[in-house]
């Protein structure tokens, strides 16, 4: 059993073009009333900058006429309207969804049809997109569900997105704890959100052998054979997968994840790795640059570490004080000028007092000792369309993937 992305994916999805599995109450025509249906748009794959220009037909299969039709089009953030058309009101709703609400001033009799264009263009960041279009059975503005009068089309633009794994090199001491921060970044040009499944972008994190993850980010779950295998934030596992809470990775966006590691006393320069992938551990087809998909986590443990000496207590110390006292006492008490001359190094022969004074200033009888110190709709729901709640936790559908390999560094 594998965990789905967090509930936030579903919450965010309510505002973007929802997938076919997202159920919502649908409005059906009353008996004896109008019943508009809309034809399906043809599939397409656009290059950035290209314009999609097609038409749909609204047909009244009811028994009463429709006097005026409100036709709505919504586009995910990689698409936009090429121009504004008279009779339409344009706006941007939540999650950067572009919307056109058009009033068709026409009467559609039972059995009759009316045709209206649907035009949009692919932006430079277009990749996995969705288009929501249509009306309601009565001709009023549609709700958030889908039926014969209100449809949704997904399309994949002829574009790429470059997922990048960011690791960290740091230093620590064996037996201590050290935090490491890794990241998943999208260098574009396309933004990333899967409109048809829950296979969202992810970052696989292999904890360096010789360390244990004692604190784990809330957006990261232990990784099993083919996906998340335990609740997010569970500590103590060798491999994790982290993913954006809303399933989205915009162009230039970087998501950082910080782990706190306990380093074993026996560890020797632990090294793990991070890999940009999907939440199931596979490399997305749109990510054609694989050179930056993997980065390392390396912790340098100094092998020649020694504790710093304790600072002096200011009393002169045992060694300095003992030596000085011995020399000073001998020189000043003997009155032997040649011995005093040798100790002081000055060549003074005038008197014992002169010799003793010179010796003190030379640092052998005084206290001059050096001390040492020392981070309102359905246009987004594609990524979470198949989510199922099991025991209060969201669960990924089981999909067999190749087991992730662990890489360790020889001591």
N, C-alpha and C positions, 0 to 999 in steps of 0.2 A: 504494500500500500504506500502510495507516494503523495505527498502534500501538494496541493495546488498553491498558486501564488496567493498572497494575503487577501483578505476581504476588501481591502482598499481598491484592488483591481476592479471588483464588481461595482463598488461605489462610484469610482471614477467613470466606469463604462456607461453609466446611465446617461451621460451627456454626449456620447459620440455614436456614430452609426452602429447600432447593435447588430450582433450576429443573428442568424436565423433561429438559433436555439433560445434566444431571449424572448420569453413569453410576456405578453402584455394583453390586457383586456382589449378586445377588438370591437369596433362599432359596426353592427350589422344594420342593413336597411330595414326599416319597419315594413311589415307586410303591406303591400299596396303603395310603397313609396319608391323613391329613386334608388338606384344601385349602380354607382359609378365603379368601373374597373379600369386599371391602367396597364398598358402593355409593358413588356420588359425591355430595358435598354440592352443593346448588343454589347458583349464583352470587348475590352480593349486593353492595350498596354502602350502607354504613352511615353515618349521621351520628354525630359524636362523642356518646357517651352512650347510643346505641341498643344493644340486645342482639340478637344472632343466636341463634335457637333452632330448631334442626333436628335430625333424627335420621338415622342411617345404619343399614343392615342388613348384618349379617355372615351369609354363607351358606356352608355347608360343602358344597363340590362334590367332596370326596374320597370315599374308601371306608372311612375309619375315623373314629370319633367324636373330638371335641375335648372334653377335660375341663378346663374353666377357660380363660378368655381374658384376656390382658393387652392392654388397649386404651390407646393413647397419643395425646395431643393436644399439639401444640406451637404456640405463637403468637408472632409477631414483636412487637416492643416497643410498637407502637401498639394492641395488643389485650391483653385480660386476661380472666380467668375471673370471672363475676359473683358467684359464691359457691363455697364448697367443698362437695363432695358426698361422702357416706360411701362408703368403699371406694376413694377416690382419694387419691393422695399428690401434693402440689403442691410445685413448686420452680422456681427460676430458674437456668437454665444459662447458658453463655457467650453473649455478645452480647445480654444482657437478654432471652433467650428464655424465655417462661413455659411450663411443662410440667405436664401432669396425667397421671399413670400410674395407670390404673384396673384393678382386678381384678374381672372378671365371673365370679361363682361360678355357672357354668352348664355343662351338657353340651350340645354341639351335635352331634347325630347327622348322619350322611351325608344330604345333601338337606335338612336342617333349617336354620332361620335364627333369629337373635336380633337384636333392635333395641336400639340404645343412643343416647342423646342427645349432641349436640355443641353446647355453649352457650358463647358468649363475647361480650364487649362491646367497643365501640370507645372508646378513650380520647380525651382532648382533642387529643393529638398524632398520632392515627391518620391515615395517608395511604395509602401503598403497602404493603400487608400480605400476609402469607401464613399459611396454616393447614396444618399437617401432621397427619394423623390416620390411625389404623388399627392393624393388628396384623401378625402374620406368618402364613404359610400354616398353620403348626402351632398357632397361638394364643399363641405366646410373644411377648415384646416385640419390636417391629420393629427393623430395622437402620436404615441411613441411605439406602438406595436406595428406589425406588418401583416398585410392581407392583400387581397387582389387589387385594392385601391391605393395601397401605400407600400412601396417596394424598396429594396436595398441591393446595391450592386458593389462588389469588391473588385479592385483591380490592382495589379502590381506594375509600377512604372519601370521603364527600362533604365534603372539607376542602381547605385550601390550605397552601402554604408560601411564605414570602417570601424569595427569594434577594436578597442585597444585595452590591453591589460597593463596596469601600472603596479609594480611591486615596490619593495623597499629594502635598502641595505642599512643596517644599524649596528650598534655595539651594545653589549650587555655583559654581565658577569654570570658565570655558572651558579646555579642555585637561586638566582633572583628572578623577578618578573620584568617583562619588557613588552611595551605596546608596539604593534606594527600596524601601519595603515596602508591598505591596498585600494585600488580604484578600478572602475570600469568606465571607459570614456568612449564617446562616439565622435569620431573625426569626420563624419559625413561622407559625401554631401547629402545623403538621405537621412531623414529622421526614422526612428524605429518604433513601430507598434504593430504587432500582428493582428490583423483584422479578422482572421478566420479561425484561429486556435489560441490555446493558452501557452504556446511555445515562445515565451518572452525572452529577451536578452538576459544573460546571466554571467556571473563571474565565479569560476571554480577556484577554490582556495585550498591548496594542500598545506596543512600545518607542518612546519619544519620538524622532521624527526629529532627526537631529543628534547622536544618541548610539548607542552599541553595547553590547549586553549581553555583558559579558566573563565574568560568573559568573552561573549560572542555578540555581534550586532543583532538587533531585532530583525533585520531584513535578511538574515543568513540562516540557513537550515543545514543540518548534516546531509551529505550527499551519499546516496546508495549506488546501486548498479546503474540506474537509468533516470535518476531524478531525486528530489528531496525525499528523505526517508524518516524524518523525525521533526518535531515542532521547531520553529525558528527560535534561535537563541539558546539551544541546547549546548552546553559546554562539553569538552572532553572528547570530541570526535576527531579523526584524522583528516577528513575532507569536508568542505562546506561548499554550498552554492548560494550566492547572494544575487538578488534581483530587485529592480525598481518596484516600489509599492504599487504604482499605477500601470505597470507594464510598459512604460514609455521611456525612451532614451532619445532626447532631442539632439539636434546637431550642436556639437560643442559641449554638451552636457557631460559632467563627470560625477560619478557617484562613489563616494569614499566609504570604506568600511574598516573600522579599527578593532583589532583583536588584542586581548591581553594574554600573553603567553607566560607560562611558568617554565623556566629553563632548568633542566636536570643538572645535577652536579657532574654527571659523567658526559654531558654534551660536549661536542667539539665542532664549533662553527656550524650550527644547524642551518640547513638550507631547504626551503620549500619552493613552491611556485604558484602562480596565479594564471588562469587561462580565460580569455574572453570567449564566450560560447553562448549557447542558449541555456535555459534553465534545466534542460535535459542532458546537457553535456555535449551536444553536437554543435558543429560549426555551421552557422546559417549560410545559405547559398548566396545571400546578398553581400556577405563579407568576403570579397575577393582578395584582399590584402591579408595574408596569413602571417606575414613576417613579424607583426607586432601583437600577435594574439597571446603570447606567453611572456611572462616576466618572472623574476625570481624574488623570493623573500630570503634574505641572508642575514644572519646574526653573527657578528664577529666577536668571539670570546678571547680576549687577550690571554696568551699563554705565559707571559712573563710578569703577571700582575703581582705586586708586593704591596702590603699596607704601608701607608705613609708614616714616618716617625712621629711620635708625639711631640708637640711644641715644648720648648724649654720652660721650666717653672720659674726662671728668673733668678735662681740662687747661685748661678755660676756652674752648676753641674758637678758631678763627682769627679770626672776625669780632669777637667780644667782646674777646678779648685784644689785638688790634691797635688797636682804637679806644680802649680804655681806656689802653693804654700810651702812645699818642700824646698823648691829652688830659692824662693825669697828668704826663707828662714836661714838657710845655709849661707847665702851671700852676705846678708846684712849682719849676721851675728859673728862671723869669723874675723872680720877686719882684714882678711887676706886680699891685698890689692890685686895680685895677678889672677886669683880665682874670680874675683869680682869683675876684672877686666874681661876675662874670657866669657863670663855669663852675660854681661851687658853688651859686650861687643863694641865698646866705645873707645877703648884705649885710655880711659880716664884713670889717673894714678894719684890724684891729689889726696883723697882721704876715703875711708870706708863709707862715710855718709854720701859722698858723691857717687860712689859705685852703687850703693843701695838704691839711690834715687833713679839712676839710669836703668837699673834692672826693672823697677816697677813700671816705668813708662814704656818699657819694651813689652809689657803684657804678661810677665811671668809671675808677678806677685799680686796684681790687682784683679777686678771683676769684669774687665772688658772682654767677655767671652761671646762669640757669635752664636745666636740661637737659630735653629732651623724650624721651618713651619711648612706649611703645606697649601575630528566634523553628522438649461433645464431640459437633457434629452437622451437619445440613445445612440449617438454617432460614434461612441468609443468602445462599445461593449464587445467588439470582436475578440479581444485578447482573453476575455473571461467568459465567453459564451457557454462553455461546457462545464463550468464550475459546479461541484456538488458538495453539499455540506454533510460531513460524516462525523458524528460525535462532537459537534461544535468546532471542528477544524476543517479547513478547505483542503481538498485532496486532489493531487494530480492524477489524471488517468494513467494507468500503468502502460508504459511504452518501453520496450526493451531497447536499450542502448548498449554500446560497448562499455565495459568497465573502465573507469578512469585509472590511469597508471600513476603510481606514486614514484617520485624521483627523489632519491636520497643521495647525499654527498658522502663519499668515503672519508673516514677519519684519517 
